[in-house]
Amino acid sequence: MVAIIKCLDYEDEYLKFLEDSHQSRRHDWEWTVTRQRALWSKGRHLLLIASADTYGQYQVTRVGKSVRRRGARDQEQQLRVTHVRRLRRPLPLDELLDGLTLAQRRHLIEEGQQSKGTGEAIRALLLRLRPELTEAVNVIEGAVESWDFGDSRAGQEVALQRDGTLAVARMGGMQAPKLAEWDPPAEELFDDTVPPLFLAMAGGAGHPDQLQDLPELDALDSLAHSDMLSDRPALEDHLVMQDARTMHGWLSEETSHVAWRKFREHGRTLLVANANRTPAEQTLGCDIIFYNVTRHSLVLVQYKKLDAERGGFYYPNSDRNLAKELVRMRSLDRYAAMQAGPTDEQRLDPSPSWIKLCHPRSVLPHTTEMIHGMYFSRRQFESLSDDDRLKDGRGGAVRFGYKNVPAYLDNTLFTRLVETGQIGTTGASTDLVRQQVLRSFRGQRSLVLATLSGAEPPQAARNAQRRHAR
């Protein structure tokens, strides 16, 4: 994203003071400034800083990185500006903007964040007119800071939704690099409110390969007639819209707090939803429900946390929700086994129910890195709960940790096995998926729901597509 800010005289003088006072020591410095909130709805930008010359004409004198902070007053937004680099040759702002097309000028905002298309055009013009800025711009755009949510349970829910969203993208065999570009909330998160949804902050709203939030069914109808899907075959568009309608129907029965996105790669479509309905203090964790429409294959993952990031453990006997969650998973596994037939695809493990034990994290990076963790099928988890090797806690208590678990699947192996169809159900119905969605909400769990549809080429072809995409 690209933004423009016009300095007032005293602000320009202050920037000169900061530059002079830090230049000799070569220390990085930051500038905190306040602007009208309505023009800064997203948080991270390549910032063009313009100052007025002696004739009152604005020139781009500096570039930097702006990050949205907490609101200052009712209508004002605080911005933190870092990585400021001064232009050796100031660039008249009018000269820069004169290179925009009429269509781009219609979307131009004199001061504030620009639309995606206009921002990309301004960036390209800036580097064409001042090519010596290329290295500085690359450094600024690469300088993404992690988000530290501390002990906030709402932040923990966002972390699990983020991890689940990355997981389903990998299960679909997709890169989805846009998920690394997200805008953490600038305001403090409160645990007595419904936490924000990761997808509502991620992926670049308005990107042509992604769905916007779709709170009503008529939004699906209008999207079907928009140019967002105009370059796709009509039949595929129809199927995508049908999948979206189905997902909306599952979710709208229990909640309206939903964020949607769509990703397309290599002829396949991944619809992803994040959903929640309860305050963070009442939320009992996160579920992943991944449904491969073509294969009628269902995978469900429940998150649990280790008690410390280094050398941490999970104690089943201390989790008062575990017993009823295992009842749910046993029921799902039995039902899936009853639906399986002799002609169905063979799986290494045809059970849908899995558990991920993950590190507790208080910092989220701006990358596609997932939370490190251990995956177990429900049967393996219950078997290990009776394994003497895990009875090494105080008083012989059962505990799961990296130090004592004999075998598990990591992120890479688990998502790859799902993507290649080696684990997951066969013959699962959409009604079964709907039942699990409703049970997630009634169990007070947040949800990452995904459906994958489209062509399923041989694995060798998918491997080749993945190599070429890198």
C-alpha positions as CSV (number, residue, x, y, z in Angstrom):
1,M,0.0,0.0,0.0
2,V,1.1,3.6,-0.7
3,A,0.2,6.7,1.1
4,I,0.9,10.4,0.9
5,I,1.3,12.9,3.8
6,K,1.8,16.6,3.4
7,C,3.8,18.1,6.2
8,L,2.9,21.3,7.9
9,D,5.7,23.8,8.4
10,Y,6.4,22.9,12.0
11,E,6.3,19.2,11.1
12,D,8.9,19.7,8.4
13,E,11.1,21.6,10.9
14,Y,10.8,18.8,13.4
15,L,11.7,16.2,10.8
16,K,14.9,18.2,10.0
17,F,15.7,18.3,13.7
18,L,15.3,14.5,14.0
19,E,17.5,13.9,11.0
20,D,20.2,16.3,12.2
21,S,20.2,14.9,15.8
22,H,20.4,11.3,14.7
23,Q,22.6,11.5,11.6
24,S,26.0,11.7,13.4
25,R,25.1,8.6,15.5
26,R,23.4,6.8,12.6
27,H,20.6,5.8,14.8
28,D,17.2,4.9,13.5
29,W,14.4,7.3,14.6
30,E,10.7,7.5,14.4
31,W,8.1,10.2,14.0
32,T,4.6,10.1,15.5
33,V,2.0,12.2,13.7
34,T,-1.8,12.5,13.8
35,R,-4.1,12.7,10.8
36,Q,-7.8,12.4,10.0
37,R,-8.8,8.8,10.8
38,A,-11.1,8.3,7.8
39,L,-8.1,8.5,5.4
40,W,-6.1,5.8,7.2
41,S,-8.2,2.6,7.5
42,K,-5.3,0.3,6.9
43,G,-2.1,0.3,8.9
44,R,1.1,-0.2,6.8
45,H,2.2,1.9,3.9
46,L,5.1,3.0,1.8
47,L,4.8,6.7,2.8
48,L,5.6,9.6,0.5
49,I,6.3,12.6,2.7
50,A,5.8,16.0,1.0
51,S,7.0,19.4,2.2
52,A,6.1,22.8,0.9
53,D,8.9,24.8,-0.8
54,T,9.4,28.6,-0.5
55,Y,6.6,29.1,-3.1
56,G,4.2,26.8,-1.3
57,Q,4.5,24.0,-3.8
58,Y,4.7,20.5,-2.4
59,Q,7.7,18.3,-3.1
60,V,8.3,14.7,-2.1
61,T,11.3,15.2,0.2
62,R,11.3,11.8,2.0
63,V,10.0,8.3,1.9
64,G,9.3,6.1,4.9
65,K,7.1,3.5,6.4
66,S,3.9,4.4,8.2
67,V,2.1,2.1,10.7
68,R,-1.3,2.9,12.1
69,R,-1.4,3.2,15.9
70,R,-4.2,3.8,18.4
71,G,-6.7,6.5,17.7
72,A,-5.7,9.8,19.2
73,R,-9.2,11.4,19.5
74,D,-12.6,10.7,18.1
75,Q,-11.8,11.5,14.4
76,E,-8.0,11.3,14.5
77,Q,-5.6,8.5,13.9
78,Q,-2.1,8.3,15.2
79,L,0.6,7.2,12.8
80,R,4.1,5.9,13.6
81,V,6.6,6.7,10.8
82,T,9.9,4.8,10.6
83,H,12.7,4.0,8.1
84,V,12.6,7.6,6.8
85,R,15.0,8.2,3.9
86,R,15.6,11.7,2.5
87,L,15.6,12.2,-1.3
88,R,18.8,13.7,-2.7
89,R,16.7,15.3,-5.4
90,P,13.2,16.4,-4.1
91,L,10.5,15.5,-6.6
92,P,7.6,18.0,-7.2
93,L,4.4,16.3,-6.2
94,D,2.5,17.6,-9.2
95,E,5.2,16.2,-11.5
96,L,4.8,12.8,-9.9
97,L,1.0,12.8,-10.0
98,D,0.8,14.2,-13.6
99,G,1.9,10.7,-14.8
100,L,-1.3,9.1,-13.5
101,T,-4.1,8.2,-16.0
102,L,-7.5,9.8,-15.8
103,A,-8.9,6.7,-14.2
104,Q,-6.2,6.6,-11.6
105,R,-6.6,10.3,-10.8
106,R,-10.3,9.7,-10.1
107,H,-9.2,7.5,-7.2
108,L,-6.4,9.7,-6.1
109,I,-6.5,11.0,-2.5
110,E,-4.6,14.2,-2.0
111,E,-3.4,13.1,1.4
112,G,-3.9,9.6,2.9
113,Q,-3.7,6.0,1.8
114,Q,-4.3,5.3,-1.9
115,S,-6.3,2.6,-3.6
116,K,-4.3,-0.5,-4.7
117,G,-4.2,0.4,-8.4
118,T,-3.4,4.1,-7.9
119,G,-0.8,3.3,-5.2
120,E,1.0,0.9,-7.5
121,A,1.0,3.5,-10.3
122,I,2.4,6.1,-7.9
123,R,5.1,3.7,-6.7
124,A,6.1,2.9,-10.3
125,L,6.2,6.6,-11.3
126,L,8.3,7.4,-8.2
127,L,10.9,4.8,-9.1
128,R,10.9,5.8,-12.8
129,L,11.6,9.4,-11.9
130,R,13.9,8.7,-9.0
131,P,15.5,5.3,-9.8
132,E,18.1,5.8,-7.0
133,L,15.2,5.2,-4.5
134,T,14.8,1.6,-5.5
135,E,16.9,0.1,-2.8
136,A,15.4,2.4,-0.1
137,V,11.9,1.5,-1.2
138,N,12.7,-2.2,-1.1
139,V,14.1,-1.8,2.4
140,I,11.0,0.1,3.6
141,E,8.6,-2.4,2.1
142,G,10.5,-5.3,3.5
143,A,10.5,-3.8,7.0
144,V,7.5,-5.4,8.5
145,E,7.3,-5.6,12.2
146,S,5.7,-8.5,14.2
147,W,2.6,-7.9,16.2
148,D,2.9,-8.4,20.0
149,F,-0.5,-9.1,21.5
150,G,0.9,-9.9,25.0
151,D,-1.4,-11.9,27.2
152,S,-4.6,-10.9,25.4
153,R,-6.9,-13.9,24.9
154,A,-8.5,-12.0,22.0
155,G,-5.0,-11.8,20.4
156,Q,-4.5,-15.5,21.0
157,E,-7.8,-16.2,19.1
158,V,-6.5,-14.0,16.2
159,A,-3.3,-16.1,16.3
160,L,-5.1,-19.4,16.0
161,Q,-7.4,-18.1,13.2
162,R,-4.3,-16.9,11.4
163,D,-2.6,-20.3,11.8
164,G,-5.7,-22.1,10.7
165,T,-6.1,-20.0,7.6
166,L,-2.5,-20.6,6.6
167,A,-3.0,-24.3,7.2
168,V,-6.1,-24.6,4.9
169,A,-4.2,-22.7,2.2
170,R,-1.5,-25.3,2.4
171,M,-4.0,-28.1,2.6
172,G,-5.3,-26.8,-0.7
173,G,-1.8,-26.8,-2.2
174,M,-1.8,-23.0,-2.5
175,Q,0.9,-20.4,-1.7
176,A,-1.6,-17.6,-0.9
177,P,1.3,-15.1,-0.3
178,K,-1.2,-12.3,0.4
179,L,-1.9,-13.9,3.8
180,A,1.4,-12.6,5.0
181,E,0.2,-9.0,4.3
182,W,-2.2,-8.2,7.2
183,D,-3.0,-5.2,9.2
184,P,-3.0,-6.0,13.0
185,P,-5.5,-4.0,15.0
186,A,-4.2,-0.7,16.1
187,E,-6.4,-0.6,19.2
188,E,-6.1,-2.6,22.3
189,L,-8.0,-5.9,22.2
190,F,-10.5,-6.5,24.9
191,D,-11.4,-10.1,26.0
192,D,-15.0,-9.3,26.8
193,T,-15.8,-8.5,23.2
194,V,-15.8,-10.8,20.1
195,P,-12.2,-10.8,18.8
196,P,-11.5,-9.4,15.3
197,L,-11.2,-11.9,12.5
198,F,-7.8,-12.5,10.9
199,L,-9.2,-12.6,7.4
200,A,-10.9,-9.2,7.9
201,M,-7.4,-7.8,8.4
202,A,-5.5,-9.9,5.8
203,G,-5.1,-10.5,2.1
204,G,-5.5,-7.0,0.8
205,A,-9.2,-6.1,0.5
206,G,-10.2,-5.6,-3.0
207,H,-7.6,-8.0,-4.5
208,P,-9.1,-9.6,-7.6
209,D,-8.4,-13.1,-6.4
210,Q,-10.2,-12.7,-3.1
211,L,-13.7,-12.4,-1.9
212,Q,-14.7,-9.4,0.3
213,D,-16.7,-9.9,3.5
214,L,-20.1,-11.3,2.4
215,P,-22.6,-10.7,5.2
216,E,-25.7,-11.2,3.1
217,L,-26.8,-13.6,0.4
218,D,-27.6,-10.7,-2.0
219,A,-23.9,-9.8,-1.8
220,L,-23.2,-13.2,-3.4
221,D,-25.7,-12.4,-6.2
222,S,-24.1,-9.0,-6.9
223,L,-20.6,-10.5,-6.8
224,A,-21.7,-13.1,-9.4
225,H,-22.4,-10.2,-11.9
226,S,-19.3,-8.2,-11.1
227,D,-16.2,-8.1,-13.1
228,M,-14.3,-9.9,-10.3
229,L,-15.1,-13.2,-11.9
230,S,-15.5,-12.1,-15.5
231,D,-12.3,-13.8,-16.7
232,R,-13.4,-17.2,-15.6
233,P,-15.6,-19.8,-17.3
234,A,-19.3,-19.3,-16.4
235,L,-19.7,-22.9,-15.2
236,E,-16.8,-22.5,-12.7
237,D,-18.2,-19.1,-11.6
238,H,-21.6,-20.8,-11.0
239,L,-19.9,-23.6,-8.9
240,V,-17.9,-21.1,-6.9
241,M,-21.0,-19.1,-6.1
242,Q,-22.9,-22.2,-5.1
243,D,-20.1,-23.2,-2.7
244,A,-20.1,-19.7,-1.2
245,R,-23.9,-19.8,-0.8
246,T,-23.6,-23.2,0.9
247,M,-20.9,-21.9,3.3
248,H,-22.9,-18.8,4.1
249,G,-25.9,-21.0,4.9
250,W,-23.9,-23.1,7.3
251,L,-22.5,-20.0,9.1
252,S,-25.5,-17.6,9.1
253,E,-27.5,-20.0,11.3
254,E,-25.2,-19.3,14.3
255,T,-23.3,-16.0,13.6
256,S,-23.0,-12.9,11.5
257,H,-19.4,-12.3,12.5
258,V,-17.8,-13.7,9.4
259,A,-14.9,-12.8,7.1
260,W,-14.5,-14.4,3.7
261,R,-11.8,-14.7,1.1
262,K,-11.4,-16.7,-2.1
263,F,-8.1,-17.9,-3.5
264,R,-7.5,-19.4,-7.0
265,E,-4.4,-21.3,-8.2
266,H,-4.0,-23.8,-11.0
267,G,-7.7,-24.2,-11.8
268,R,-8.7,-24.8,-8.1
269,T,-10.7,-22.5,-5.9
270,L,-10.3,-22.2,-2.1
271,L,-13.1,-20.5,-0.2
272,V,-12.0,-19.6,3.3
273,A,-14.1,-18.2,6.2
274,N,-13.2,-17.1,9.6
275,A,-16.1,-17.0,12.1
276,N,-16.7,-16.4,15.7
277,R,-19.6,-15.3,17.9
278,T,-18.4,-15.1,21.5
279,P,-16.1,-12.9,23.6
280,A,-12.5,-14.1,23.9
281,E,-12.9,-15.0,27.5
282,Q,-15.7,-17.4,26.6
283,T,-14.1,-18.9,23.5
284,L,-12.6,-22.4,24.1
285,G,-10.2,-22.5,21.1
286,C,-10.3,-22.8,17.4
287,D,-11.4,-25.5,14.9
288,I,-10.3,-26.0,11.3
289,I,-12.9,-27.6,9.1
290,F,-11.4,-28.4,5.6
291,Y,-13.7,-29.9,3.0
292,N,-12.4,-31.0,-0.4
293,V,-15.6,-30.8,-2.5
294,T,-14.1,-32.8,-5.4
295,R,-13.0,-35.7,-3.2
296,H,-15.8,-35.4,-0.7
297,S,-13.1,-35.4,1.9
298,L,-13.3,-33.8,5.4
299,V,-10.6,-33.0,7.9
300,L,-11.3,-31.4,11.3
301,V,-8.5,-30.0,13.5
302,Q,-8.9,-28.9,17.1
303,Y,-6.2,-26.6,18.6
304,K,-4.8,-27.1,22.0
305,K,-1.8,-25.2,23.5
306,L,1.4,-26.2,25.3
307,D,1.9,-24.4,28.6
308,A,5.2,-22.8,27.5
309,E,6.9,-22.1,24.2
310,R,10.1,-23.7,25.3
311,G,9.8,-27.1,26.9
312,G,6.1,-26.7,27.3
313,F,3.5,-29.5,27.9
314,Y,-0.2,-30.1,27.5
315,Y,-1.9,-31.9,30.4
316,P,-5.1,-33.6,29.2
317,N,-6.4,-34.1,32.8
318,S,-6.3,-30.3,33.3
319,D,-8.5,-29.6,30.3
320,R,-12.1,-29.7,31.4
321,N,-13.4,-29.4,27.9
322,L,-11.4,-32.3,26.4
323,A,-13.7,-35.1,27.4
324,K,-16.8,-33.7,25.6
325,E,-14.6,-32.7,22.6
326,L,-13.3,-36.3,22.3
327,V,-16.9,-37.5,22.4
328,R,-17.6,-35.2,19.4
329,M,-14.6,-36.5,17.5
330,R,-15.3,-40.2,18.2
331,S,-18.9,-39.6,16.9
332,L,-17.6,-38.0,13.8
333,D,-15.0,-40.7,13.2
334,R,-17.6,-43.4,13.6
335,Y,-20.0,-41.7,11.2
336,A,-17.3,-41.3,8.6
337,A,-16.3,-44.9,8.9
338,M,-19.9,-46.0,8.4
339,Q,-20.1,-43.9,5.2
340,A,-17.0,-45.3,3.7
341,G,-17.4,-47.9,0.9
342,P,-15.2,-50.5,-0.7
343,T,-14.7,-48.5,-3.9
344,D,-13.7,-45.3,-2.1
345,E,-10.1,-44.0,-2.3
346,Q,-7.7,-45.6,0.1
347,R,-6.2,-43.4,2.8
348,L,-3.3,-43.8,5.2
349,D,-5.8,-42.6,7.8
350,P,-9.4,-42.1,6.8
351,S,-10.5,-40.6,10.1
352,P,-11.4,-36.9,10.0
353,S,-10.6,-35.9,13.5
354,W,-7.2,-34.4,14.5
355,I,-5.7,-32.4,17.3
356,K,-2.9,-29.8,17.0
357,L,-0.8,-29.0,20.1
358,C,0.9,-25.7,19.4
359,H,3.3,-23.3,21.0
360,P,1.6,-20.4,22.8
361,R,2.8,-17.3,21.0
362,S,2.5,-13.6,22.0
363,V,4.1,-12.3,18.8
364,L,2.8,-12.8,15.3
365,P,5.2,-12.3,12.3
366,H,4.3,-10.8,9.0
367,T,5.2,-13.9,7.1
368,T,3.4,-17.1,6.1
369,E,5.1,-18.9,8.9
370,M,2.8,-21.1,10.9
371,I,2.8,-21.8,14.6
372,H,5.0,-24.7,15.4
373,G,3.1,-27.7,16.7
374,M,2.4,-31.4,16.8
375,Y,-0.5,-33.1,15.0
376,F,-2.2,-36.3,16.2
377,S,-5.2,-38.2,14.9
378,R,-7.8,-38.7,17.6
379,R,-7.0,-42.4,17.9
380,Q,-3.2,-41.7,18.2
381,F,-3.9,-39.0,20.8
382,E,-6.0,-41.3,22.9
383,S,-3.5,-44.1,22.6
384,L,-0.7,-41.8,23.7
385,S,-2.8,-40.8,26.7
386,D,-2.4,-44.4,28.0
387,D,1.3,-44.6,27.0
388,D,3.6,-45.0,30.0
389,R,6.2,-42.9,28.2
390,L,4.0,-39.8,28.7
391,K,3.2,-40.4,32.3
392,D,6.2,-38.4,33.5
393,G,4.5,-35.4,35.0
394,R,4.1,-34.7,38.7
395,G,2.5,-37.7,40.4
396,G,2.7,-39.6,37.1
397,A,0.4,-37.3,35.3
398,V,0.1,-37.6,31.5
399,R,1.6,-34.8,29.6
400,F,2.3,-34.2,25.9
401,G,5.5,-32.4,24.9
402,Y,8.4,-32.4,22.5
403,K,10.5,-34.1,25.1
404,N,8.4,-37.2,25.5
405,V,6.1,-37.7,22.5
406,P,7.6,-40.5,20.4
407,A,6.1,-39.5,17.0
408,Y,3.9,-36.7,15.6
409,L,3.2,-34.9,12.3
410,D,4.5,-31.4,11.9
411,N,3.0,-28.5,9.9
412,T,4.7,-29.4,6.6
413,L,4.0,-33.2,6.8
414,F,0.4,-32.8,7.9
415,T,-0.7,-30.2,5.4
416,R,1.1,-32.1,2.6
417,L,-0.7,-35.4,3.5
418,V,-4.0,-33.6,3.4
419,E,-3.2,-31.9,0.1
420,T,-2.2,-35.2,-1.5
421,G,-5.3,-37.0,-0.2
422,Q,-3.4,-39.4,2.1
423,I,-5.5,-38.5,5.1
424,G,-9.1,-37.4,5.5
425,T,-12.5,-39.0,4.9
426,T,-14.0,-40.4,1.8
427,G,-17.6,-39.8,0.8
428,A,-18.3,-37.1,3.3
429,S,-21.5,-35.1,2.6
430,T,-22.0,-31.4,2.8
431,D,-24.6,-32.0,5.5
432,L,-22.0,-33.6,7.6
433,V,-19.8,-30.5,7.2
434,R,-22.7,-28.3,8.2
435,Q,-23.3,-30.4,11.4
436,Q,-19.6,-29.9,12.4
437,V,-19.8,-26.2,11.8
438,L,-22.8,-25.9,14.1
439,R,-21.2,-28.1,16.7
440,S,-18.1,-25.9,16.7
441,F,-20.2,-22.8,17.5
442,R,-22.3,-24.6,20.1
443,G,-19.0,-25.7,21.6
444,Q,-18.0,-22.0,21.8
445,R,-15.1,-22.4,19.4
446,S,-14.0,-20.0,16.8
447,L,-13.7,-21.4,13.3
448,V,-11.6,-21.5,10.2
449,L,-13.8,-23.1,7.5
450,A,-12.5,-23.9,4.0
451,T,-13.9,-25.6,0.9
452,L,-11.6,-26.6,-2.0
453,S,-13.1,-27.2,-5.4
454,G,-11.9,-27.5,-9.0
455,A,-9.7,-29.8,-11.0
456,E,-7.6,-32.5,-9.2
457,P,-4.7,-33.2,-11.6
458,P,-2.2,-36.0,-10.7
459,Q,0.2,-35.4,-7.9
460,A,3.1,-35.1,-10.3
461,A,1.4,-32.3,-12.1
462,R,0.6,-30.5,-8.9
463,N,4.2,-30.9,-7.8
464,A,5.3,-29.3,-11.1
465,Q,2.9,-26.5,-10.6
466,R,4.3,-25.8,-7.2
467,R,7.9,-25.7,-8.4
468,H,7.0,-23.3,-11.2
469,A,5.1,-21.0,-8.8
470,R,8.2,-20.4,-6.6
